[in-house]
Structures are given as C-alpha cells and as structure tokens.
Amino acid sequence: MSEPASSLPFLQARPMREADLDAVLRIEEDAYPYPWSRGIFADCLKVGYQCRVYEKEGEIVGYSVHSTAAGEGHLLNLCVAPQHQSQGHGRRMLRKVMAEMREQGADTLFLEVRLSNKAAQALYESEGFNEVGRRFDYYPAAGGREDALVYACALAGST
Ligand SMILES: CC(C)(COP(=O)(O)OP(=O)(O)OC[C@H]1O[C@@H](n2cnc3c(N)ncnc32)[C@H](O)[C@@H]1OP(=O)(O)O)[C@@H](O)C(=O)NCCC(=O)NCCS
C-alpha cells in the first residue's frame, strides 16, 4: 500500500450539482478519449447516484460517481483533471469513496477499467483491488472496441 492519505494534499469534497456540469464536462472531455455526455452526468444526479466534486481553492480538480445498494458499491467514474494528475489526488479521492461506501454498509466495491488504462489499474491494485472478470468489447475504441477489466475490493473490516 502507498503513502498514508494524511500525507496527501487536501481536497474539499462536496456533492456535485447541475451547475457544476460545465466544469465537470471540460475535465471529462480533457481526461477521457470517449467522455461521458452531459446527459449521463445529469441522469446520474437525477437517479441519486453519489456524485462528488473535489475542489482546491474553489477550483474543481476532480470528481467521482458511485452507487451503493444491497451491500455492493459500484464506482462509475473517478477522474482528475489532467493538469492536476500524478499529485496524489486520485488516490485520496478513491480512499474517500471507499470510506463512504464502507459507512453505507457496502462489503465490496466493483468497478470497470479499460484494458489499456494502466495508470488507473496501478492505482486500484495498490489500493487492494483484484481483477475478478472481464467484459469483452465493453468500451468504444479507435478502430473497434476494447475490453473492460472488472476489479473488486473487499471493504468490510478494512481500514
Ligand atoms: C486514474 C486517475 C484517477 C489517477 O489519478 P491521479 O491523481 O493522477 O493519481 P495519483 O497521483 O493519486 O497516483 C496514484 C497511483 O496511480 C498510478 N498512476 C497515476 N498516474 C500514473 C501514470 N501516469 N502511469 C502509471 N501509473 C500511474 C500510480 O500507481 C500512482 O501511485 P504512485 O504515485 O505511488 O506511483 C487519473 O489518472 C485520471 O483521472 N485519469 C483519467 C480518467 C480515468 O482513467 N479514470 C479511471 C477510470 S477507471
């Protein structure tokens, strides 16, 4: 496991609002080759998924979207603006999501990650996730489709 969260830079987490979507979409479109649309974020807010933004001095640096139901958590999006990446923010945000899910009674956290997304895989693996499956042709990709790896992490009893 990497450095303790307490040594990482401080970000202020708060619920995402409709009014944040312009800023969130700018980051999403910068960070992903196949970004979510405004409609997907709006639907996540509407259905009550837990949507968070993480700010530094009033600027949105990243965001997360997750859901928790029947003892299972699902992390749907975790993103740090490219100019703020590799400074420990993603790890700190992930830990916050995991702590929140644990408080909500989830035993296990699941997520999908692109086969080619080695940075995200390294983060998840260093936080205790294991690959538990694969969804073939799950994502759009240049010249075709790309598989998703399904990762899971036990939450119950962990710190
Ligand atoms: C994946 C992501 C959230 C990581 O956030 P981050 O703030 O850049 O990551 P951190 O600085 O907290 O680094 C955490 C770990 O991630 C891994 N990592 C981060 N950037 C990496 C890179 N460029 N190459 C390889 N590993 C990397 C490392 O394991 C790192 O730990 P270390 O610093 O001890 O080596 C961020 O790169 C991102 O938003 N990417 C675009 C969106 C995305 O792919 N989200 C995940 C979808 S499943």
PDBQT file of the ligand as one rigid body, heavy atoms in Angstrom, charges set to zero:
ROOT
HETATM    1  C1  LIG A 201      -6.567   7.300 -12.899  1.00  0.00    +0.000 C 
HETATM    2  C2  LIG A 201      -6.523   8.667 -12.200  1.00  0.00    +0.000 C 
HETATM    3  C3  LIG A 201      -7.843   8.884 -11.465  1.00  0.00    +0.000 C 
HETATM    4  C4  LIG A 201      -5.371   8.671 -11.181  1.00  0.00    +0.000 C 
HETATM    5  O1  LIG A 201      -5.382   9.913 -10.518  1.00  0.00    +0.000 OA
HETATM    6  P1  LIG A 201      -4.018  10.704 -10.164  1.00  0.00    +0.000 P 
HETATM    7  O2  LIG A 201      -4.369  11.834  -9.281  1.00  0.00    +0.000 OA
HETATM    8  O3  LIG A 201      -3.292  11.017 -11.423  1.00  0.00    +0.000 OA
HETATM    9  O4  LIG A 201      -3.232   9.560  -9.404  1.00  0.00    +0.000 OA
HETATM   10  P2  LIG A 201      -2.321   9.693  -8.085  1.00  0.00    +0.000 P 
HETATM   11  O5  LIG A 201      -1.370  10.813  -8.267  1.00  0.00    +0.000 OA
HETATM   12  O6  LIG A 201      -3.177   9.673  -6.900  1.00  0.00    +0.000 OA
HETATM   13  O7  LIG A 201      -1.480   8.340  -8.215  1.00  0.00    +0.000 OA
HETATM   14  C5  LIG A 201      -1.975   7.153  -7.657  1.00  0.00    +0.000 C 
HETATM   15  C6  LIG A 201      -1.358   5.971  -8.351  1.00  0.00    +0.000 C 
HETATM   16  O8  LIG A 201      -1.910   5.843  -9.664  1.00  0.00    +0.000 OA
HETATM   17  C7  LIG A 201      -0.906   5.281 -10.531  1.00  0.00    +0.000 C 
HETATM   18  N1  LIG A 201      -0.607   6.254 -11.562  1.00  0.00    +0.000 N 
HETATM   19  C8  LIG A 201      -1.024   7.537 -11.620  1.00  0.00    +0.000 A 
HETATM   20  N2  LIG A 201      -0.583   8.094 -12.767  1.00  0.00    +0.000 NA
HETATM   21  C9  LIG A 201       0.115   7.140 -13.422  1.00  0.00    +0.000 A 
HETATM   22  C10 LIG A 201       0.782   7.085 -14.675  1.00  0.00    +0.000 A 
HETATM   23  N3  LIG A 201       0.838   8.148 -15.487  1.00  0.00    +0.000 N 
HETATM   24  N4  LIG A 201       1.359   5.931 -15.048  1.00  0.00    +0.000 NA
HETATM   25  C11 LIG A 201       1.301   4.838 -14.258  1.00  0.00    +0.000 A 
HETATM   26  N5  LIG A 201       0.681   4.823 -13.048  1.00  0.00    +0.000 NA
HETATM   27  C12 LIG A 201       0.103   5.957 -12.645  1.00  0.00    +0.000 A 
HETATM   28  C13 LIG A 201       0.315   5.011  -9.667  1.00  0.00    +0.000 C 
HETATM   29  O9  LIG A 201       0.178   3.706  -9.146  1.00  0.00    +0.000 OA
HETATM   30  C14 LIG A 201       0.121   6.033  -8.568  1.00  0.00    +0.000 C 
HETATM   31  O10 LIG A 201       0.798   5.673  -7.387  1.00  0.00    +0.000 OA
HETATM   32  P3  LIG A 201       2.314   6.170  -7.128  1.00  0.00    +0.000 P 
HETATM   33  O11 LIG A 201       2.260   7.667  -7.254  1.00  0.00    +0.000 OA
HETATM   34  O12 LIG A 201       2.572   5.691  -5.750  1.00  0.00    +0.000 OA
HETATM   35  O13 LIG A 201       3.127   5.539  -8.200  1.00  0.00    +0.000 OA
HETATM   36  C15 LIG A 201      -6.227   9.792 -13.226  1.00  0.00    +0.000 C 
HETATM   37  O14 LIG A 201      -5.088   9.457 -13.967  1.00  0.00    +0.000 OA
HETATM   38  C16 LIG A 201      -7.364  10.095 -14.165  1.00  0.00    +0.000 C 
HETATM   39  O15 LIG A 201      -8.291  10.834 -13.816  1.00  0.00    +0.000 OA
HETATM   40  N6  LIG A 201      -7.299   9.517 -15.375  1.00  0.00    +0.000 N 
HETATM   41  C17 LIG A 201      -8.318   9.795 -16.408  1.00  0.00    +0.000 C 
HETATM   42  C18 LIG A 201      -9.643   9.214 -16.016  1.00  0.00    +0.000 C 
HETATM   43  C19 LIG A 201      -9.536   7.746 -15.694  1.00  0.00    +0.000 C 
HETATM   44  O16 LIG A 201      -8.911   6.989 -16.416  1.00  0.00    +0.000 OA
HETATM   45  N7  LIG A 201     -10.205   7.353 -14.591  1.00  0.00    +0.000 N 
HETATM   46  C20 LIG A 201     -10.253   5.977 -14.171  1.00  0.00    +0.000 C 
HETATM   47  C21 LIG A 201     -11.359   5.273 -14.872  1.00  0.00    +0.000 C 
HETATM   48  S1  LIG A 201     -11.473   3.555 -14.385  1.00  0.00    +0.000 SA
ENDROOT
TORSDOF 0
